[in-house]
Amino acid sequence: MYVIFLFFPISLYNKGRGIKLQRRICMEGLLKNYFQKMNISKRKLKNLFLYFIQYVFAGVGILGWSYPFGFIFYVFGAEFLNKLFLKIVIMASLIGKVSNVQIIEYVVILYLYDKIKDSVSSVPKKAIVLSGINLVLDLIVLYFDKSFFTYNIMLTTLESIAIFSLICISDRFFKVTLGRQKRTNINNEEVVSLLFLITIMFAGFGNINISGLNLLYIVGYIFVLLMGYSGGMLHGALAGCVVSAAIVISGNDFSQYHLLIPIVGMLTGMFKTLGKTTMSIVFCVISVFIYILNSVFIIDVLDFIKNLIIAVLLFNIFPISISKGLEKIFRINGATQIDKEISKVKTEVAIKLDNYAESFLQLAGLYEQVLVDKRNINKNEAEKVFNLLIKKVCNNCECFNKCWQSNFYTTSRNLYEIMDEMEKGNASKDNSLTEESNSWCINEKVLLENITELFEIYKSNIYLSNKIQKNKKLLSGQLYELAEMAQNISKEVQTGKETIYNIEENITVALEKMEIEVQEVLVMINDGKYKIELLLNENINMVDFIVKELECLLNKKLKIQYYNKENETTKIVFVQKEEYNVLFGAAQSSKDNSYICGDSYKYIDMEDGNCVIVLSDGMGTGANAERESKLTIELIEKFIKLGFSKNFIMHAINSLLIMNTNDELYATLDLLIIDRNTGKMEIIKVGSFPTFIKKQNDVEIITSESAPIGVLDDLNIEIIEKTVSTEDIIVTMTDGAISANIKAEEIKQYISEVLQNLYNNGPQEIAEYIMCRIKEKYKDEVDDDLTILVGKVVKN
């Protein structure tokens, strides 16, 4: 009969699970106000619960002759609870179970322990002190009671050993629960210690009976269901073992059903994925069936079913967060092992990155060692020229013996003089070899043509050799940059992430309080900016409530970057909401109204909260200039999105433009990076026209004297740092604003005056207005391509 009506209230509960979150929050607020009016703080509630646990522990005995468990809790509870009240609680628990002499002895032992314990620090030493006092007093009592027999002495000794062992075992878990070591995860030894303490606590509940209802059975069955729901078969069987052991220690009636509770818990855990209702049905059916088979009296069956009904009802009412908490606590070799694996992988990655960095440094050093700037033909090359001349011109000449045998030194000196003049640029094919050339060479013209041809070949070789050396130098610089990046990444990989783990756990707890099943929480912090990814086990519609909860928890403003519901799961990605936004506008005009403009620009909205404005002006106009500027913009965009440093980006692009073997590519560059969270702006200008920053009525002009990118091997990068705020206007443009008829200073002052008269205009309107005013000043005769970019900072 009880089983038939058992699932009616469960179904009502499941139908009512959709109560709005606002009502639950309202109820929590009412309870909080009630406790505040009653002047009951969380600390007081915690202390009351601990006193109750002390009462339960003290009343648990071993075979009815020894009650050592009160000592266990006293050793740890006395550190922060009232010692006198703890002693009173112990006495109240022992009344009726032991003699008055034993109660007095118990109190004396604790009193002596309080006097001595401050002289020792570690828990094992305190356990030795307490067990030693217990042994001495027990022996004294036996002596005066005239019971000083070997059997009693052995029992007393075993009791003292048990006290020492139990305190040391319990210390593993009390370190975590009572505040001395706050940790997210506990190891296997602490799990065993926790299960032992739960067993003792449950055994103490066995003495609490009301009208056939036994607190041990009710709490035990709930524990089996919660553990099975949190961890499946293993946790269900583990909980069953704890409950069975507690029933044995308590001395309650122990039927064969209680011996089979571990198996019942294991079978129930198999159905955890089907939900609480299905688990409750399975648990009830198996339990009732086994109990009826092993029970003789119908009244025992009815009492058993009453305990079972209450346990199942409470299990279905309890929030999911309890099961999630148990899953985390009893995750054997779980998070700890995962952390070890992650740490191992981090170490291996860091070692590899350090090895890469060392290899890059060695390779860069090798390239630097072989760098030689070659300018002139050396002695060996001159000898090769002589040999080739002799072979091509002199071997078949009738004057060979005269020139290279009789007058060898004169001929050699004359050829060196000719080559020296050629290197200086003073010789040509029409020159005479010397004033007396006819006197020593009858093939003057042929000889001069061959010398000129060979010399041009060697000049080309020198040029190519120097080009290769220059590229090696650039490559060496990039290798140094890569080595530095690898070292920085290695340091970041080895940096601890404990703060992130704590944030992830806090978010999980907050969502579970909202009755949201969480599958995964991933928090990433980059330069102090948060990115949070949530994977939830159900379709969620109350995203706004989640945003508010996370904002309160993190004290950060968040926005939704990604939201998707699929296959009964929901994925939401939150990013930190920026304090500022940068509105963007652009105006562009090409020379002679051509459809091709040599200027290129890009506005990049980065995921990390930064915005990037890039402007490049290729040298000249038309298709070539467009190609140069577009190449520069594309490279910068790719490098920035990959996370390379600004110095690396500038030097890499400069190297690529210089190393181009087909054409010489040059371009000016403006790079503006604005942090929309802090308002900090970094400006990099390479050979470009000034940038203007308007703050209220003041206009600041930012200039640069560097050469365009792609001209010099050693690029001098200067990063100018500024801070912008609401309503500030940033204007950058190409040098098309400069005309041959107007000085640069005059046009800069003119643009500054134009900006001073602008206030509530949008960025696109400002860009078009400046373009119009510049054309008006030049009477529509702009000598070059002109691009104007405007960014306006607004409050987000």
Protein Blocks (a to p, Z undefined) as FASTA:
>chain_A
ZZmmmmmmmmmmmmmmmpcfklmmmmmmmmmmmmmmnopafklmmmmmmmmmmmmmmmpc
eehlacfklmmmmmmmmmmpcfklmmmmmmmmmgojacfklmmmmmmmmmmmmmmmmmpm
bfmlmmmmmmmmmmmmmmmmmmmnopacfklmmmmmmmmmmmmmmmmmmmmmmmmmnopa
ccfbdcfklmmmmmmmmmmmmmmmmmpcgehiafklmmmmmmmmmmmmmnommlmmmmmm
mmmmmmmmnopacdfklmmmmmmmmmmmmmmmnojklmmmmmmmmmmmmmmmmpfblklm
mmmmmmmmmmmmmmmmpcfklmmmmmmmmmghilmmmmmmmmmmmmmmmmmmmmmmmmmm
mmmmmmmmmpccdfbdcfklmmmmmmmmmmmmmmmpcklmmmmmmmmmmmmmmmmmmmmm
mmnopacfkbcfblmlmmmocklmmmmmmmmmmmmmmmmmmmmmmmmmmmmmmmmmmmmm
mmmmmmmmmmmmmpccklmmmmmmmmmmmmmmnopacfbdcdddeehiacdddddfbdcf
klmlmmmmmmmmnopacddfbdcdeehiacdddddddfbdcddddddddehhiabdfbdc
dddddfkopacddddddehedjllmmmmmmmmmmmmmmmmnopafklmmmmmmmmmmmpm
kbccddddddddddfknopacdddehiacddddehjaccddddfbdcehiambacddddd
ddddehiacddddfklpcfkbcfklmmmmmmmmmmmpckbcfklmmmmmmmmmmmmnoop
afbdcdddddddddZZ
